[in-house]
Amino acid sequence: MGWKDWPYWLKGGLISLIFLVFFPITIIASCIIGGILGFINSCENQGSKLYLNIIIYSIILFGIGAFIGWIIGKIKNRK
């Protein structure tokens, strides 16, 4: 099963996770979002909580990408 056979929601989720890997600014954003949502108090001196925050941010980012991919799939399959 190649890339072209994958559902759009999965493609969208994986593409959004690629941004996490290749754009380190997203890690900084995870610290900010984590602070706002109360996952961690700050990025400094939090060691293991920072990893938890990055995992939570990855799940949120995958969910957003999957939702966008799902919408694109619904639009393209209307034909």
MMTF fields as JSON, N, C-alpha, C and O atoms, coordinates in Angstrom:
{
  "mmtfVersion": "1.0.0",
  "mmtfProducer": "UNKNOWN",
  "numBonds": 315,
  "numAtoms": 316,
  "numGroups": 79,
  "numChains": 1,
  "numModels": 1,
  "chainsPerModel": [1],
  "groupsPerChain": [79],
  "chainIdList": ["A"],
  "bondAtomList": [4, 2, 8, 6, 12, 10, 16, 14, 20, 18, 24, 22, 28, 26, 32, 30, 36, 34, 40, 38, 44, 42, 48, 46, 52, 50, 56, 54, 60, 58, 64, 62, 68, 66, 72, 70, 76, 74, 80, 78, 84, 82, 88, 86, 92, 90, 96, 94, 100, 98, 104, 102, 108, 106, 112, 110, 116, 114, 120, 118, 124, 122, 128, 126, 132, 130, 136, 134, 140, 138, 144, 142, 148, 146, 152, 150, 156, 154, 160, 158, 164, 162, 168, 166, 172, 170, 176, 174, 180, 178, 184, 182, 188, 186, 192, 190, 196, 194, 200, 198, 204, 202, 208, 206, 212, 210, 216, 214, 220, 218, 224, 222, 228, 226, 232, 230, 236, 234, 240, 238, 244, 242, 248, 246, 252, 250, 256, 254, 260, 258, 264, 262, 268, 266, 272, 270, 276, 274, 280, 278, 284, 282, 288, 286, 292, 290, 296, 294, 300, 298, 304, 302, 308, 306, 312, 310],
  "bondOrderList": [1, 1, 1, 1, 1, 1, 1, 1, 1, 1, 1, 1, 1, 1, 1, 1, 1, 1, 1, 1, 1, 1, 1, 1, 1, 1, 1, 1, 1, 1, 1, 1, 1, 1, 1, 1, 1, 1, 1, 1, 1, 1, 1, 1, 1, 1, 1, 1, 1, 1, 1, 1, 1, 1, 1, 1, 1, 1, 1, 1, 1, 1, 1, 1, 1, 1, 1, 1, 1, 1, 1, 1, 1, 1, 1, 1, 1, 1],
  "groupList": [{"groupName": "MET", "atomNameList": ["N", "CA", "C", "O"], "elementList": ["N", "C", "C", "O"], "formalChargeList": [0, 0, 0, 0], "bondAtomList": [1, 0, 2, 1, 3, 2], "bondOrderList": [1, 1, 2], "singleLetterCode": "M", "chemCompType": "L-PEPTIDE LINKING"}, {"groupName": "GLY", "atomNameList": ["N", "CA", "C", "O"], "elementList": ["N", "C", "C", "O"], "formalChargeList": [0, 0, 0, 0], "bondAtomList": [1, 0, 2, 1, 3, 2], "bondOrderList": [1, 1, 2], "singleLetterCode": "G", "chemCompType": "PEPTIDE LINKING"}, {"groupName": "TRP", "atomNameList": ["N", "CA", "C", "O"], "elementList": ["N", "C", "C", "O"], "formalChargeList": [0, 0, 0, 0], "bondAtomList": [1, 0, 2, 1, 3, 2], "bondOrderList": [1, 1, 2], "singleLetterCode": "W", "chemCompType": "L-PEPTIDE LINKING"}, {"groupName": "LYS", "atomNameList": ["N", "CA", "C", "O"], "elementList": ["N", "C", "C", "O"], "formalChargeList": [0, 0, 0, 0], "bondAtomList": [1, 0, 2, 1, 3, 2], "bondOrderList": [1, 1, 2], "singleLetterCode": "K", "chemCompType": "L-PEPTIDE LINKING"}, {"groupName": "ASP", "atomNameList": ["N", "CA", "C", "O"], "elementList": ["N", "C", "C", "O"], "formalChargeList": [0, 0, 0, 0], "bondAtomList": [1, 0, 2, 1, 3, 2], "bondOrderList": [1, 1, 2], "singleLetterCode": "D", "chemCompType": "L-PEPTIDE LINKING"}, {"groupName": "PRO", "atomNameList": ["N", "CA", "C", "O"], "elementList": ["N", "C", "C", "O"], "formalChargeList": [0, 0, 0, 0], "bondAtomList": [1, 0, 2, 1, 3, 2], "bondOrderList": [1, 1, 2], "singleLetterCode": "P", "chemCompType": "L-PEPTIDE LINKING"}, {"groupName": "TYR", "atomNameList": ["N", "CA", "C", "O"], "elementList": ["N", "C", "C", "O"], "formalChargeList": [0, 0, 0, 0], "bondAtomList": [1, 0, 2, 1, 3, 2], "bondOrderList": [1, 1, 2], "singleLetterCode": "Y", "chemCompType": "L-PEPTIDE LINKING"}, {"groupName": "LEU", "atomNameList": ["N", "CA", "C", "O"], "elementList": ["N", "C", "C", "O"], "formalChargeList": [0, 0, 0, 0], "bondAtomList": [1, 0, 2, 1, 3, 2], "bondOrderList": [1, 1, 2], "singleLetterCode": "L", "chemCompType": "L-PEPTIDE LINKING"}, {"groupName": "ILE", "atomNameList": ["N", "CA", "C", "O"], "elementList": ["N", "C", "C", "O"], "formalChargeList": [0, 0, 0, 0], "bondAtomList": [1, 0, 2, 1, 3, 2], "bondOrderList": [1, 1, 2], "singleLetterCode": "I", "chemCompType": "L-PEPTIDE LINKING"}, {"groupName": "SER", "atomNameList": ["N", "CA", "C", "O"], "elementList": ["N", "C", "C", "O"], "formalChargeList": [0, 0, 0, 0], "bondAtomList": [1, 0, 2, 1, 3, 2], "bondOrderList": [1, 1, 2], "singleLetterCode": "S", "chemCompType": "L-PEPTIDE LINKING"}, {"groupName": "PHE", "atomNameList": ["N", "CA", "C", "O"], "elementList": ["N", "C", "C", "O"], "formalChargeList": [0, 0, 0, 0], "bondAtomList": [1, 0, 2, 1, 3, 2], "bondOrderList": [1, 1, 2], "singleLetterCode": "F", "chemCompType": "L-PEPTIDE LINKING"}, {"groupName": "VAL", "atomNameList": ["N", "CA", "C", "O"], "elementList": ["N", "C", "C", "O"], "formalChargeList": [0, 0, 0, 0], "bondAtomList": [1, 0, 2, 1, 3, 2], "bondOrderList": [1, 1, 2], "singleLetterCode": "V", "chemCompType": "L-PEPTIDE LINKING"}, {"groupName": "THR", "atomNameList": ["N", "CA", "C", "O"], "elementList": ["N", "C", "C", "O"], "formalChargeList": [0, 0, 0, 0], "bondAtomList": [1, 0, 2, 1, 3, 2], "bondOrderList": [1, 1, 2], "singleLetterCode": "T", "chemCompType": "L-PEPTIDE LINKING"}, {"groupName": "ALA", "atomNameList": ["N", "CA", "C", "O"], "elementList": ["N", "C", "C", "O"], "formalChargeList": [0, 0, 0, 0], "bondAtomList": [1, 0, 2, 1, 3, 2], "bondOrderList": [1, 1, 2], "singleLetterCode": "A", "chemCompType": "L-PEPTIDE LINKING"}, {"groupName": "CYS", "atomNameList": ["N", "CA", "C", "O"], "elementList": ["N", "C", "C", "O"], "formalChargeList": [0, 0, 0, 0], "bondAtomList": [1, 0, 2, 1, 3, 2], "bondOrderList": [1, 1, 2], "singleLetterCode": "C", "chemCompType": "L-PEPTIDE LINKING"}, {"groupName": "ASN", "atomNameList": ["N", "CA", "C", "O"], "elementList": ["N", "C", "C", "O"], "formalChargeList": [0, 0, 0, 0], "bondAtomList": [1, 0, 2, 1, 3, 2], "bondOrderList": [1, 1, 2], "singleLetterCode": "N", "chemCompType": "L-PEPTIDE LINKING"}, {"groupName": "GLU", "atomNameList": ["N", "CA", "C", "O"], "elementList": ["N", "C", "C", "O"], "formalChargeList": [0, 0, 0, 0], "bondAtomList": [1, 0, 2, 1, 3, 2], "bondOrderList": [1, 1, 2], "singleLetterCode": "E", "chemCompType": "L-PEPTIDE LINKING"}, {"groupName": "GLN", "atomNameList": ["N", "CA", "C", "O"], "elementList": ["N", "C", "C", "O"], "formalChargeList": [0, 0, 0, 0], "bondAtomList": [1, 0, 2, 1, 3, 2], "bondOrderList": [1, 1, 2], "singleLetterCode": "Q", "chemCompType": "L-PEPTIDE LINKING"}, {"groupName": "ARG", "atomNameList": ["N", "CA", "C", "O"], "elementList": ["N", "C", "C", "O"], "formalChargeList": [0, 0, 0, 0], "bondAtomList": [1, 0, 2, 1, 3, 2], "bondOrderList": [1, 1, 2], "singleLetterCode": "R", "chemCompType": "L-PEPTIDE LINKING"}],
  "groupTypeList": [0, 1, 2, 3, 4, 2, 5, 6, 2, 7, 3, 1, 1, 7, 8, 9, 7, 8, 10, 7, 11, 10, 10, 5, 8, 12, 8, 8, 13, 9, 14, 8, 8, 1, 1, 8, 7, 1, 10, 8, 15, 9, 14, 16, 15, 17, 1, 9, 3, 7, 6, 7, 15, 8, 8, 8, 6, 9, 8, 8, 7, 10, 1, 8, 1, 13, 10, 8, 1, 2, 8, 8, 1, 3, 8, 3, 15, 18, 3],
  "groupIdList": [1, 2, 3, 4, 5, 6, 7, 8, 9, 10, 11, 12, 13, 14, 15, 16, 17, 18, 19, 20, 21, 22, 23, 24, 25, 26, 27, 28, 29, 30, 31, 32, 33, 34, 35, 36, 37, 38, 39, 40, 41, 42, 43, 44, 45, 46, 47, 48, 49, 50, 51, 52, 53, 54, 55, 56, 57, 58, 59, 60, 61, 62, 63, 64, 65, 66, 67, 68, 69, 70, 71, 72, 73, 74, 75, 76, 77, 78, 79],
  "secStructList": [7, 7, 4, 4, 4, 1, 7, 2, 2, 2, 2, 2, 2, 2, 2, 2, 2, 2, 2, 2, 2, 2, 7, 6, 2, 2, 2, 2, 2, 2, 2, 2, 2, 2, 2, 2, 2, 6, 1, 7, 1, 7, 1, 6, 6, 7, 2, 2, 2, 2, 2, 2, 2, 2, 2, 2, 2, 2, 2, 2, 2, 2, 2, 2, 2, 2, 2, 2, 2, 2, 2, 2, 2, 2, 2, 2, 6, 6, 7],
  "xCoordList": [0.843, 0.0, 0.889, 1.529, 0.929, 1.797, 1.164, 0.014, 1.955, 1.532, 0.235, -0.634, 0.109, -1.079, -2.342, -3.45, -2.19, -3.345, -3.798, -4.864, -3.005, -3.342, -4.52, -4.689, -5.337, -6.433, -5.887, -4.783, -6.683, -6.236, -5.985, -5.088, -6.762, -6.558, -5.2, -4.566, -4.748, -3.445, -2.317, -1.32, -2.477, -1.482, -1.364, -0.259, -2.501, -2.489, -1.836, -1.086, -2.111, -1.505, 0.0, 0.737, 0.457, 1.896, 2.623, 3.734, 2.005, 2.629, 2.75, 3.753, 1.763, 1.842, 2.94, 3.573, 3.169, 4.258, 5.63, 6.604, 5.711, 6.979, 7.38, 8.564, 6.391, 6.695, 7.32, 8.193, 6.893, 7.464, 8.939, 9.744, 9.282, 10.66, 11.561, 12.677, 11.082, 11.943, 11.899, 12.758, 10.937, 10.853, 10.899, 9.871, 12.087, 12.231, 11.384, 11.17, 10.902, 10.051, 8.797, 8.199, 8.399, 7.216, 7.471, 6.542, 8.715, 9.026, 8.884, 8.396, 9.313, 9.133, 7.644, 7.198, 6.883, 5.431, 4.832, 3.881, 5.381, 4.859, 5.093, 4.267, 6.199, 6.453, 5.447, 4.931, 5.173, 4.228, 2.827, 2.14, 2.403, 1.065, 0.957, -0.066, 2.017, 2.004, 1.873, 1.181, 2.529, 2.409, 1.021, 0.484, 0.432, -0.915, -1.932, -2.825, -1.792, -2.751, -2.485, -3.312, -1.346, -1.049, -0.341, -0.277, 0.204, 0.924, 2.241, 2.636, 2.919, 4.151, 4.15, 3.415, 4.963, 5.034, 5.928, 5.601, 7.034, 7.924, 8.79, 8.813, 9.499, 10.32, 11.634, 12.254, 12.058, 13.33, 13.15, 12.153, 14.1, 14.11, 12.928, 12.468, 12.434, 11.291, 11.586, 10.714, 12.755, 13.219, 12.175, 11.796, 11.699, 10.78, 9.417, 8.743, 9.004, 7.728, 7.792, 6.776, 8.98, 9.133, 8.871, 8.228, 9.364, 9.109, 7.622, 7.082, 6.978, 5.535, 4.799, 3.849, 5.244, 4.627, 4.807, 3.875, 5.967, 6.212, 5.345, 4.84, 5.166, 4.297, 2.848, 2.165, 2.384, 1.016, 0.846, -0.16, 1.83, 1.775, 1.78, 1.098, 2.542, 2.555, 1.188, 0.739, 0.532, -0.81, -1.795, -2.619, -1.711, -2.59, -2.309, -3.237, -1.029, -0.648, -1.098, -1.571, -0.959, -1.43, -2.943, -3.454, -3.653, -5.108, -5.554, -6.503, -4.878, -5.217, -4.958, -5.795, -3.801, -3.486, -4.44, -4.832, -4.816, -5.751, -7.129, -7.8, -7.548, -8.834, -8.833, -9.795, -7.757, -7.65, -7.63, -8.288, -6.881, -6.854, -8.211, -8.578, -8.957, -10.295, -11.233, -12.025, -11.133, -11.959, -11.588, -12.472, -10.298, -9.86, -10.358, -10.797, -10.293, -10.794, -12.286, -12.738, -13.049, -14.493, -14.769, -15.677, -13.999, -14.197, -13.813, -14.535, -12.694, -12.229, -13.094, -13.196, -13.702, -14.52, -15.962, -16.78, -16.283, -17.636, -17.903, -19.06, -16.883, -17.016, -17.945, -18.153],
  "yCoordList": [-1.172, 0.0, 1.236, 1.546, 1.933, 3.093, 4.371, 4.393, 5.427, 6.734, 7.188, 7.763, 6.929, 7.374, 6.633, 7.122, 5.483, 4.696, 5.029, 4.588, 5.793, 6.134, 7.095, 7.901, 7.025, 7.989, 9.404, 9.583, 10.386, 11.777, 12.191, 12.993, 11.662, 12.061, 11.609, 12.305, 10.426, 9.923, 10.729, 11.03, 11.075, 11.915, 13.265, 13.748, 13.867, 15.161, 15.092, 15.992, 14.042, 13.889, 13.706, 14.277, 12.91, 12.682, 13.925, 14.219, 14.643, 15.875, 16.883, 17.591, 16.956, 17.884, 17.478, 18.342, 16.183, 15.747, 16.02, 16.21, 16.041, 16.381, 17.808, 18.099, 18.699, 20.059, 20.077, 20.903, 19.185, 19.117, 18.729, 19.218, 17.839, 17.362, 18.384, 18.633, 18.975, 19.82, 21.298, 22.058, 21.716, 23.108, 23.203, 23.064, 23.438, 23.459, 24.529, 24.475, 25.493, 26.516, 25.889, 26.451, 24.728, 24.069, 23.553, 23.445, 23.238, 22.815, 24.003, 23.859, 25.173, 26.377, 26.651, 27.036, 26.445, 26.639, 25.647, 25.977, 24.431, 23.456, 23.914, 23.655, 24.586, 25.124, 26.212, 26.273, 27.074, 28.164, 27.604, 27.981, 26.695, 26.106, 25.309, 25.356, 24.573, 23.805, 24.704, 24.362, 25.85, 26.795, 27.375, 27.556, 27.67, 28.234, 27.209, 27.535, 25.969, 24.939, 24.353, 23.608, 24.679, 24.224, 22.88, 22.28, 22.382, 21.114, 21.265, 20.384, 22.39, 22.668, 24.143, 24.942, 24.49, 25.885, 26.699, 27.834, 26.129, 26.782, 25.698, 24.56, 26.056, 25.058, 24.801, 23.759, 25.695, 25.496, 24.756, 24.944, 23.935, 23.156, 22.21, 21.952, 21.695, 20.795, 19.425, 18.558, 19.189, 17.906, 16.984, 17.126, 16.033, 15.007, 15.585, 15.049, 16.654, 17.271, 17.896, 17.988, 18.323, 18.875, 17.792, 18.051, 16.581, 15.472, 15.135, 14.869, 15.147, 14.907, 15.988, 15.704, 17.219, 18.321, 18.177, 18.455, 17.755, 17.558, 16.422, 16.512, 15.371, 14.265, 14.734, 14.412, 15.485, 16.0, 16.942, 16.885, 17.808, 18.73, 17.963, 18.361, 16.864, 16.043, 15.437, 15.387, 14.98, 14.404, 15.468, 15.212, 16.658, 17.745, 18.124, 18.323, 18.223, 18.584, 17.524, 17.862, 16.247, 15.169, 15.252, 15.06, 15.533, 15.649, 16.778, 16.62, 17.911, 19.032, 18.661, 18.917, 18.058, 17.64, 16.58, 16.603, 15.65, 14.605, 15.194, 14.76, 16.17, 16.812, 17.556, 17.47, 18.282, 18.987, 17.989, 18.205, 16.894, 15.859, 15.205, 14.872, 15.016, 14.423, 15.335, 14.869, 16.647, 17.597, 17.587, 17.595, 17.569, 17.519, 16.248, 16.278, 15.13, 13.868, 13.918, 13.378, 14.565, 14.696, 15.562, 15.266, 16.617, 17.5, 16.795, 16.89, 16.091, 15.423, 14.213, 13.875, 13.574, 12.39, 12.741, 11.844, 14.011, 14.424, 14.237, 14.225, 14.093, 14.004, 12.925, 12.737],
  "zCoordList": [0.0, 0.0, 0.0, 1.005, -1.115, -1.259, -0.731, -0.291, -0.79, -0.307, -0.968, -0.312, -2.267, -2.999, -2.567, -2.786, -1.968, -1.531, -0.108, 0.324, 0.607, 1.982, 2.025, 1.11, 3.071, 3.206, 3.449, 3.962, 3.069, 3.18, 4.623, 4.882, 5.574, 6.961, 7.474, 8.267, 7.014, 7.444, 6.818, 7.475, 5.549, 4.877, 5.579, 5.827, 5.894, 6.574, 7.936, 8.313, 8.675, 9.994, 9.929, 10.733, 8.973, 8.851, 8.341, 8.78, 7.427, 6.941, 8.081, 8.172, 8.933, 10.056, 11.041, 11.647, 11.205, 12.089, 11.483, 12.211, 10.155, 9.503, 9.861, 10.026, 9.982, 10.407, 11.786, 12.055, 12.664, 14.004, 13.961, 14.753, 13.021, 12.924, 12.24, 12.696, 11.149, 10.334, 10.687, 10.24, 11.464, 11.853, 13.371, 14.035, 13.923, 15.387, 16.057, 17.268, 15.296, 15.899, 16.5, 17.418, 15.985, 16.53, 17.947, 18.746, 18.253, 19.623, 20.569, 21.689, 20.112, 20.915, 21.102, 22.183, 20.021, 20.117, 21.105, 21.813, 21.159, 22.112, 23.541, 24.416, 23.785, 25.124, 25.462, 26.578, 24.481, 24.715, 24.928, 25.877, 24.036, 24.164, 25.453, 26.136, 25.785, 27.035, 28.242, 29.201, 28.206, 29.309, 29.404, 30.497, 28.238, 28.222, 28.712, 29.493, 28.249, 28.624, 30.002, 30.527, 30.593, 31.936, 32.005, 33.077, 30.866, 30.911, 31.659, 32.422, 31.435, 32.164, 32.544, 31.963, 33.503, 33.92, 32.994, 32.646, 32.604, 31.657, 31.028, 31.498, 29.97, 29.286, 30.009, 29.797, 30.83, 31.49, 32.811, 33.508, 33.138, 34.379, 34.506, 35.618, 33.412, 33.494, 32.895, 32.94, 32.343, 31.847, 31.267, 30.104, 32.069, 31.576, 31.207, 30.327, 31.855, 31.5, 30.105, 29.416, 29.693, 28.349, 27.311, 26.293, 27.558, 26.632, 26.573, 25.499, 27.707, 27.749, 26.966, 26.236, 27.124, 26.407, 24.899, 24.144, 24.452, 23.025, 22.489, 21.37, 23.257, 22.837, 22.724, 21.753, 23.703, 23.658, 22.478, 21.771, 22.265, 21.13, 19.81, 18.866, 19.73, 18.518, 18.253, 17.108, 19.295, 19.137, 18.669, 17.791, 19.252, 18.838, 17.391, 16.608, 17.031, 15.669, 14.674, 13.588, 15.024, 14.154, 13.985, 12.882, 15.056, 14.99, 14.077, 13.31, 14.155, 13.278, 11.823, 10.957, 11.549, 10.181, 9.669, 8.502, 10.533, 10.131, 9.832, 8.895, 10.617, 10.382, 9.047, 8.284, 8.769, 7.484, 6.337, 5.319, 6.488, 5.464, 5.267, 4.14, 6.341, 6.257, 5.468, 4.648, 5.728, 4.984, 3.506, 2.65, 3.195, 1.8, 1.137, -0.012, 1.851, 1.315, 1.015, 0.005, 1.891, 1.661, 0.429, -0.347, 0.253, -0.9, -2.192, -3.185, -2.193, -3.412, -3.784, -4.963, -2.821, -3.11, -3.462, -3.666, -3.535, -3.908, -5.391, -5.809, -6.175, -7.629, -8.065, -9.264]
}
